[in-house]
Each structure stands twice: as C-alpha cells, then as structure tokens.
Amino acid sequence: QVQVVESGGGLVQPGGSLRLSCAASRSISSIYIMGWHRQAPGKQRELVATITSGGTTNYADSVKGRFTMSMDNARNTVYLQMNSLKVEDTAVYYCNVRNILNKTSYWGQGTQVTVSS
C-alpha cells in the first residue's frame, strides 16, 4: 500500500507558474512509475506527465515545453513545475503511483489548479 498526498494547487493568472508536489509514503523503487493526471469539469481524466525511478520523463503534447516533472528520491517526492499556464490548464490535478509489475495504482486526493484572470 502506498499513500499519496498532493499539494501546491491554487489560483494563478494566465502566463503564471505553479509547482505541485506529490509525496509518497514509501520509497519509489524501480518497479514504480509516478505520474500527474488532470481532470477538468465535464472532461475525462487525462495523463499529463510521468517519471520513472531513473528520472525518465514523458509529457502530453499539450504541456510539452511548459511543464517539467522532477523527482527527489530522498524525499519520495515528485514535482510538477507548470509555467506559462493557460486557462485550459484549469483542472484538478492528481498524482498517481503505479506498480508496473502488478499494475496496482495508488491515487492522491487531487489538488485544484485554476488559471483565470
């Protein structure tokens, strides 16, 4: 079992920046991938970015060049640095820890990001 806690959401103007944090309750070994997903009102949840324990990242096309995901292994924490935010980035952002061997996923409670002038 892995507990996942997100933080760092809030209200920001278009063009602004926010950094989200996601802390896992245990060390993230090589069998896990951590990811950020988001869900806007009336839309399906979508994958934003992922990172492996080795630091390899992948991003959705909609956020490439604007968002950066990073990991602090010592703190079992991942971050999502979001720059040049757009109104369409408004959503609840969820952190996910997925065991790549048995496909078990653990989700956080979500953190709201609102981009508005």
C-alpha positions as CSV (number, residue, x, y, z in Angstrom):
1,Q,0.0,0.0,0.0
2,V,1.2,3.5,-0.9
3,Q,-0.3,6.7,0.4
4,V,0.0,9.7,-2.0
5,V,-0.5,13.3,-1.0
6,E,-0.6,16.2,-3.4
7,S,-0.1,19.9,-2.6
8,G,0.6,23.2,-4.3
9,G,-2.5,24.0,-6.3
10,G,-4.2,27.4,-6.3
11,L,-5.3,30.3,-8.4
12,V,-3.0,31.9,-10.9
13,Q,-3.3,34.3,-13.8
14,P,-2.7,33.2,-17.4
15,G,1.0,33.1,-18.1
16,G,1.8,32.4,-14.5
17,S,3.5,29.5,-12.7
18,L,2.7,26.9,-10.1
19,R,4.6,24.0,-8.6
20,L,2.8,20.9,-7.5
21,S,4.2,18.4,-5.1
22,C,3.4,14.8,-4.6
23,A,4.7,12.8,-1.6
24,A,4.6,9.0,-1.5
25,S,4.6,7.2,1.8
26,R,7.3,4.8,0.8
27,S,10.5,4.7,-1.3
28,I,9.7,4.7,-5.0
29,S,11.7,1.8,-6.4
30,S,12.3,0.8,-10.0
31,I,9.0,-1.1,-10.1
32,Y,7.0,2.1,-9.9
33,I,6.2,4.9,-12.3
34,M,4.8,8.2,-10.9
35,G,2.5,10.4,-12.9
36,W,0.4,13.5,-12.9
37,H,-3.1,13.4,-14.3
38,R,-5.7,16.1,-14.5
39,Q,-9.5,16.3,-14.9
40,A,-11.3,19.4,-16.0
41,P,-15.0,19.8,-15.4
42,G,-17.1,17.7,-17.8
43,K,-14.0,16.0,-19.2
44,Q,-12.2,12.7,-18.8
45,R,-9.1,12.4,-16.7
46,E,-6.0,12.7,-18.8
47,L,-2.4,11.9,-18.4
48,V,-0.1,15.0,-18.1
49,A,3.3,13.6,-17.3
50,T,5.2,10.6,-16.0
51,I,8.6,9.9,-14.5
52,T,10.4,6.7,-13.8
53,S,12.6,6.0,-10.8
54,G,15.5,6.5,-13.1
55,G,14.3,10.0,-14.0
56,T,13.0,9.4,-17.5
57,T,10.0,11.7,-18.2
58,N,7.2,11.8,-20.7
59,Y,4.7,14.6,-21.3
60,A,1.4,15.1,-23.0
61,D,1.7,17.2,-26.2
62,S,-0.5,19.9,-24.6
63,V,2.1,20.6,-21.9
64,K,5.4,19.9,-23.6
65,G,7.8,22.8,-23.2
66,R,5.7,24.3,-20.4
67,F,5.6,21.7,-17.6
68,T,8.5,19.9,-16.1
69,M,8.3,16.8,-13.8
70,S,11.1,16.0,-11.5
71,M,11.8,13.7,-8.6
72,D,13.5,13.9,-5.2
73,N,14.2,10.3,-4.4
74,A,15.5,11.1,-0.9
75,R,12.1,12.6,0.0
76,N,9.9,10.1,-2.1
77,T,8.5,13.2,-3.7
78,V,7.8,14.3,-7.3
79,Y,7.1,17.8,-8.5
80,L,5.3,19.3,-11.5
81,Q,6.6,22.7,-12.4
82,M,4.0,24.4,-14.5
83,N,5.0,27.5,-16.4
84,S,3.1,29.7,-19.0
85,L,-0.1,28.4,-17.6
86,K,-3.2,28.7,-19.8
87,V,-6.9,28.9,-18.9
88,E,-7.3,25.4,-20.4
89,D,-4.9,24.0,-17.8
90,T,-7.6,24.5,-15.2
91,A,-8.3,21.2,-13.6
92,V,-8.0,19.0,-10.6
93,Y,-4.5,17.5,-10.7
94,Y,-4.0,14.0,-9.4
95,C,-0.8,12.2,-8.5
96,N,-0.5,8.5,-9.3
97,V,1.9,5.8,-8.3
98,R,1.7,2.7,-10.4
99,N,3.4,-0.6,-9.8
100,I,4.5,-1.7,-13.3
101,L,4.7,-5.4,-12.3
102,N,1.2,-5.9,-10.9
103,K,-0.5,-2.8,-12.4
104,T,-1.7,-1.6,-9.0
105,S,-2.3,2.2,-8.9
106,Y,-2.4,4.5,-6.0
107,W,-4.1,7.9,-6.3
108,G,-3.9,11.1,-4.2
109,Q,-6.9,13.2,-3.4
110,G,-6.2,15.8,-6.0
111,T,-5.3,19.5,-5.9
112,Q,-7.2,22.2,-7.7
113,V,-5.4,24.4,-10.2
114,T,-7.4,27.4,-11.5
115,V,-5.9,29.6,-14.2
116,S,-8.0,32.8,-14.6
117,S,-7.6,36.5,-14.9
